[in-house]
Amino acid sequence: KAMGEILRYSPMRVPQFSPQAFKDVLGVVMDLLVEYTYGKRHVGVVTSVAQAAAGACVALFDSVSFVTLRNFAVYFLFFVYCRAANVALRGEAVDKLTELLRSTQPKTVVTQLLTTPLSPAIGVSLSTASETIQVKVVHLLNELIVLGKTAVRNFFVDDIVSVAIEQLAVSGGANSFYLELPMLFTNVTTAISKKCLSVVMRQKDLNTFLAYGRSPVEGRRYAVQQWLEFFWVPAE
């Protein structure tokens, strides 16, 4: 609790005193999040400290004293999103990552992401998270792709495309997630790279995506149009 209060109200004190101490705190929080996934006591305290740590990562990110911790802070936030049992905490982690893309070092987020093993977990979350978090993740992924281009596409394409196709196949609603999903599919697959092209060519249900070209929703039609134009496929 004491560390949570320090991180929440005086975040500069820890990295100024010892960057390693701050990293150790994040490491302990990550360990506790895994342990408390299974319903241990005091999960509220762990969640509160994790929220404070996430906020501190963003508050300190542009600070000179935080330079050596930026990469680990990004990994911490992605880890919290993928592993936290608390839905609100997972959503907050996505919000913090999105905030970091507005920092003076947005490419640090991309660089660190590419070193993590978290792509499968992020892909799975597109089908298992709550609608609110799904929408946030789709927005975050689209922004990461814009920043990291082919490198981010190659990182995610294996784990996102099949999930996106499955979700588009069962979509019957007009909620925000399903409105945004066709554009994510377009963004993650439109790269002239061996990996992206091979994933696209393996898909047996591309018609599920292409059918959105006849959607009454302009954004869905636009996503399909952009995809067809990229691959030089004439639209009917």
N, C-alpha and C positions, 0 to 999 in steps of 0.2 A: 504493500500500500504506500509506504514512504517513497519508494522509487517512482511509483506512478504519479504521486503528487509533484515530485521534483520534475519529472518529464513533462507534466502538464503545465506547470506554472513557472518553472525556471529551466527550460530545456538547455540553455546555453551552458549551465554549470557543469554538466557531465562531460561533454566533449572537450571543454576548455581544461577541465581537470585531468582527464585521461580519455583520449579517443578509444583506447582499447577497452576501457571500462564500459563505454557506451555500447561498443560492439558486443561485449560479453552480456550486457543486459538484453540486447536484442536476441542473442543466441538462447538465453535462458527462457525468454518469452516464447520463442519458437518451440523449444522442447516442451514447455508447459502446454502450449496449444495442442500439440500432438497427444500428450498424456491426458489432457482434459477433454479430448474428443469423446472419451468413453465414460463421461459422467462423473468425474471425481468431485469431491467437495470443493467449495470456494471457487467454483468456475467463474463467478461474478467478479472476483478480485482479479483473476487472470485476464478476463476480458477487458476490465477497466485499465489494467496496466498496458495491455496490447493497444488499446485505443490511444492512450497517452503516448506510447512509443511511436505509433504511426503518425500522430500529430507532430511529434518532435522531429521526425525524419523530414517532414515537409518544411517545418519552420526553420530548420537548420540547413537545409539542402544547399542553399546558395552561399552559406557562410564559409569563409576561408578556413576556419578551424575544422570544418566538416569534410574537406576535400577527400581525405583518405577513407572516409566512411560512406561516400555516396553510393558506390557500387553495392556495398552490403545492405545499405538502407533500401535500395531498389529491390534487391533479392528478398529482403524481409517483407516488404509490402506484397510482393507477388506470392510469397509463401503464406502469408496471413490469408490472402484471398483464397488460395487453393486448399488450405488445411483447417481453417477455423471452423468450429461447429456453429458458432453464433452467426446467424444470417446478417444481422445488422453490422457486425464487425467485418464480415466479408465485403459487404457493400461499401463500408467506409474505406477499406483498403483500396478498392477500385477507384473511389473518389480521390484518394490521396495520390494514386499513380497518375490519374488524369491531371491533377494539380501540378505534379512534377513536370508534365509535358508543357506547362506554361512557365516553367522556371528558366533560368539562364543556361541550364545544361540539359536540355531535353534529350539530346542524343545519348547521354549517360544511361537513361532509362532503356533505350534500345540496345546499347552495347551490353549492359548487364543482363537484360532479358535473354540475349542470344547465348549466354554462358550457362543458363539454368537448364535443368531437366524437366521444366514445368509445362511444356507445351501439351502433353497428353491430358494433364489435369485441367488446363484451361479449356481445351477442346471439349472434354466431357462436361464441364460446367455449363456449356451452351445448352445442354439438354436437361440438366438436373437442377440448375439454380432457379430461384424465384424469378418471376417476370421482371421485377424491378432491377435485379442484379443482371439478368440477361441483357437488358437494354444498355446498362452501363458498360458491360463488357464489350458488347458489339461496338459501341462508340469508341472505347479505348483501343480495341484492336484496329479499327479503321484508322485512327490517328497514328498508331504505331506503324502501320503499313505505309502511310504517307511519309513518315519520317525515315523509316528503315528500308523502304522499297523492296528490292528483290531479296535481300538477306532475311527480312522479316517474313516475306511470303514463303521462302524456302523453309524457314523455321516452323511455321504454323501449318503449311498446306496439308501435310499428312493427317493432322489431327482435327482440322476444322472442316475440310471439304465433305467428308462422309457424314459428319454430324449435321452439317448445314443441309445436306440433301435429305437426310432423315427428317429433320425438323420441318423443312419446306413441304415434305410429303404429307405430314400430319396437320399442317397449318390449315385451320378453317376460319381463323379469326382475323381481326384487323388490329390486334394490339401492337404496341410499338416495336416489340421484338421482331415480330414477323414482317413488319413493314421495313425494318432495317436489314434483315438477314440476307435478302437477295443482293444488296450492295456489298455486304461483307464477302459473299461468295465471289462476286465479280472482282473485288479488290485483291483477294488472296490468290486468285488463280490467273490473273492477267499479268504474266511475266514470261519472257522468253528464256526460260531456264529448263534444263533437263528434268529437274525434280518436279516443278510445277506442271510441265507438259505431261509428264508420265502419270501424275496423279489424275489430271483431267481425263486423259485417255483411258484410264482404268475404270472410270465411273460408268456404271451400267444404267444409271437413272438420270442422265443429264436432262431428259425431257421434263423431269420434275421442276428443275430450275427454269428451263426454257419456256415452260407453260406460263410463267409469270410475265412473259412478254405480251400476253393478252389480258393482263390484269386491268381492272378499272382504275387501279391506283397508279398514278403517274410515276411515283418513285420506284415502284417495282418494275414497270415497263422500262424506265430509264436504265436500271441496273442491267437488264437483259440486253438492251440496245448497246450499251457500252461494251458488254462482253462480246457480242457478235461483231461489233466493229473492230475490236482488238484482234480477233482471230480472222477477220476478213470474211465473215460468213454473211451473205446477203440476207437481210430480214425480209420476210414475206409481207 
